[in-house]
């Protein structure tokens, strides 16, 4: 489908479990340059029951996962259809949906994003492009991160693009290749301890800012093997569940002090990566941008780096925007996954297309 204008919806559900991000995007492609407008956009929160299920699903057996995938596809399809109806979105070229990651084990040749079953197209009553990660894993890649090609195409004027979501990930150009990798957990851990204190999240990092850093814990976290691994590399919730939380839980200190310690850990790991490269402009998006304390710590540790934070729509819906772009590139038969990022055997055009 080669043309200059595309009318699509991008859909993303991240590991922070804050809900389903939906963004109605208009893309223009003129003289080799892509531009975009984010029109209507919103995050539809999960119910407490669905959050519980999504957290537990990592431990489901194969049959349970199959049933759960079916249930989630119905839920997601309904959410997307309601968004289309609410905003009277017409003449769509496609709905481009990431689904929700339950298992991510590229080292075992496996990744699972639920909500990508064929019936989603009939529920939404639109063409759907989805399931972007599986092909890359089959080609020997990490299946993640996939956003960096969008960073290159849409935000290439910045030296580094950093996303602060359930995990932090970064992308940049190196020797003519786009390089990207996950840095460390962010909201998957911060929200866990905010929940213990009765909050959905630590608004502005206010709780963490009043805590005391547990120095031995910080040292242990910074010594985790993942941080010394060469990229490409990626993280899933399994890493948090199996390595990070057990390490933190050994300590008897308060949840507030654990929040302070892990916030510092995030800032240290991001600073380690950025400091190892040439100085420049760091473009930061994702929900973690609203954690003022974390941003303050990053600025303190990166005094020579200009940290740029965009408008709210771009902050909140950048991943939905870029998965919309990945879907458009798939429809055009163009490369939408970079082997330099994922470690796959070749660049490729990933995703499946379901027609209503």
N, C-alpha and C positions, 0 to 999 in steps of 0.2 A: 504494500500500500504506500506508494511513493507520491507525496504531495507536499505542499508548503505549510499547510495548517492542520493541526490536530486538536480535537476536542475530546479530552479523556478525563477519567477519574483515577487518581492514585490512592491506594489503600495500604496501610501499614499497621501491624500490631507488633509492638516491641516487647522486649523481655522485662521492661519495667512494669508491665501490666496496668498501665494507666488507662488503657482503652484502645479503641480502633480509631486511627487517624484517617480521615477522608478529605481529599482535596480535589476540587474541580479545576483542571488546568487547561489553559489554551497555550499550545506551542506554535511558534512560527519558525520556519527554517528558510532563511534567505541568504544567498551568496555564501553558503557554507557555514553560516553562524546560526546557532539556536538561541531563541529568546522565549520567555515564558511570562504568563500572568497567572498568579494564584487567585482564583475567583472565590467561590464559596468554599469554606473549609471548617471542619469541626472535629473534635474528638468525642466519640461516643463511649462513655465509661462502661466498664464491665460491672455487673452486679457482684456483690460479695460472694455469692455462690459460684459464679463463673471464675472469679479470681482464685478461689479455693481449688476448683477443679483444674485450672490451668497450672497451678503450682504442683498439684499432686500427679499430674499426667506424666511427669518424667519417670515415675515409678510404675506406670501401667504396663501390663503385658500386651502382647501383640493383638489379641482379641479385643481387649479393653480400648486400645488405641484406635482400632478400626471403627468401633462403635462411637468413640468420642470424636473422631475425625468427621464422621457423618453428622453428629449433633452440632459440632462447631460450624461445619459448612452451612447448615441451615441457619444458624444464628448469624453468621457473617453475611450470608446472602440477604437475609432480612434487613440487616443494618444498612447495607449498601443500597438496597432497593428503596428503603425509607429515605435515605439521603437524596437519592435521585428525585423522588416524589416531592420531598420537602422544598427543594430548590428549583423544581420544574426544569431539570436539566434535560435537554433534548439533543437529538442528532449526535449522539456519542459515537466516536470511533471505537472506543473500548473502555472497559474497566480493567485497570492494571493492579493486581492484588498480590501482595507478598504472602498473605496468610500469617499464621502464628507458629514460631519455632518451638517445638516440644523437645526434640532430640537433635543434637548437633555433634556428630562423632565422625568428622572427616577422616580421622586416622583409621577408622574402621570401615571407611567407604560408605558412610551412612549419614543422611540428614533428613529430618522430617518437619515439614511445615504443614500444619493442618489447615483445612479450609480451602483446599485446592482441588477438590473432587469435581468431576465433569458437571455434576448437576448444579453447580453454583451458577452457571450461565442461564439455565432455565429458571432458576429462582429470581435472578436479577433481571432476566429478559434482555440481556445485552451480550455482546461479544466480551469474553474475558481472557486476558493474558495473565498467566500466573505460574507458580511453581518454578521460580527462577534459579534455585540453588542446586537442585538434584543433578542436572546435567554436568555441572562443573565438578561435583564430587566424583561422578563417573569418569571424568577426564583427569582424575588424579589431583584435583584442586581442593582447596579448603571450603569451597562453596560460600565463602565470605572473605572480606566484606565486598558487597556488590555496588555500594554507593559511589566508590571512587571514579568510575567512568563518568558519572553525573557531575562530580566535582570538577573533573577535567573539562567537560563540555560547557557547564553552566557557570562555574565559579573559578575558572582557570587563572584569573588575575591575582589570586591569593597564593602565597607561598605554601601555606598549609591549610587544610580543611580538617577541623576537629569536630566530632560529634560527641556530645555528652548525653547518653541515654541510659539504658540498662547497663551498657558497657561503654567505654570510651574507645573511639577508633579515629585514626588519622590517615590522611592521604596527602601525597606530594609527588612532584616530578623528580626523578633521579636518573641522570644519564639517558634522558629521552624516554624513560618508561614511567608510567604511573605506579607508584608504590603505595601500599596501604596495609594496615594491620590493626588488630585490636590491641589496645594498650592495657586496660585493666577494667575490672568491674566498677560501676558507679552506683546508679540508683537501685540495682538489684540488692546491694548490700545496705546502702543508706536507708532505703525504705524499710528494710527488714528491722532495723533498730528503731526507726521512727515509729513503726507499727507497735513495737514493744512498749513504747511510751504513750500509746493511744492516739498517735497521729498518722494520717495517711502518708505524709512525707514531712521532711524537715524543711519547712518553708523558709527560704532565704538562707538556709544553713544556720538559723538562729540558735538551735539547740547545740549543734556542733561547736559554734563559736564560744559557748560558755563552758565547754568541756575541757578536760586536761588530757594531753597526749600521753598514751601509755607507751613509753619509749621502747621497751622490749618487744611489745606487740608490733610496733611500727617496723622495727628491725626485722622481725620474723616475716612480716608481710612483704617487705621490700626484697627479701631473700628468696621468695618463691621462684621455683625453677623457670616458670613461664617467662619471667622478665629477662632472663639471660638467653632465651631461645632466639635464633635468627628468624626474621620474617621470610616468607609469608606465614602468618599464624593468626588464629582466631579463637574466640572464647565462646562457651555456651554456659547455660545455667548450671550444668553439671560441675563445672570448675568451682563455682560459688558454693554449691552444696557439699562437694567432696573435699575441697581444699581450703577455701577461705573461711566459711562459717565455723567449721570445727576448730580452726586455729584461733579465731576470735573468742569462741565460746569457752576456751580453756581459762580465760581470764575472768576474775570475779568483779572487776570494776563495773561501773554503771554503764547503761546504754548510752548516756550522754558522752561519757569519755570514749566509748567505742566509736561513736559518730565522729568525734573530734579526731581520733586517731586515723580512722579510715578516710576521712576527708583529706587529711594531710598526706596519706598514702597515695591517693588519687593525684593530688597536686605534684607530689614528688615524681611519680611515674611519668606523668605528662611532661614535666620539666626535663626529666632525663632524656626523653625522646627528642624534644624540640631543641634542647641545648646541644645535642650531638650533631645537629645539622646547621647549615648556615642560617644566620638570623634573618628574619623577615616578618611578614604579616600573617597572623594566625586568625583564621575565620572560624568562629565557634558557633555551633547551633546545637539543638537538642534541649530537652527539659532541664538538664543540669546547668544551663546558662542562667537560670533564675536562682541558682544557689549562690547568692552574693558572697558568702564566706569562701566557697570553693574558688570562685573567680578571683577574689582578693588574694588568696594563697597562691594561685597560679601566677598572678601579676608580680607578687613578691619574689617568687622563685625564677621568674623570667623577665627581669627588668629591661632587657634589650629587645624584647619581642613586642611588636604592636598587636594587641588583642582586639579584634574587630567583632562586634556582635550586631547582626542585622535586625531587620524589622521582625515583629512578633510572628507574622505568618510564615516567614522563612525559617525562623527559629523552630517553630512548633511543627511545621509540616514539610521540612526539607526532605525527609526520607520518603514520605508519600509522593512528593514532587518527583524525586529521582526514580522511584519505582514506576511512576507514570511514564517517565522518559524511557526506562528500560523496556516497558511494554511497547512504546512507539517504535523504538529501534528494532524490536523483534518483528513487529508488523512490517517494517521496511526491509527485513532480512539483513540487518546490519549488526555488527559486533556490539554486544552490550555487556560482555564480561571480559576482563583483561587478565590474561595469564600471568602478567607481571605482578598482579595483585594477589591472585588466588593460588598461584602455583600449578594451575592446570597445564596440560600438555600443549594447549594452544588457545589463542583468543577464540571466542565463539559467540553465537547468538543463542541465548538460553531462554527458556520459558516454554510453556505450552499454550495453545490457543484453543479455547472452547467457544463454539458458536451456539447462540441461543436456538 
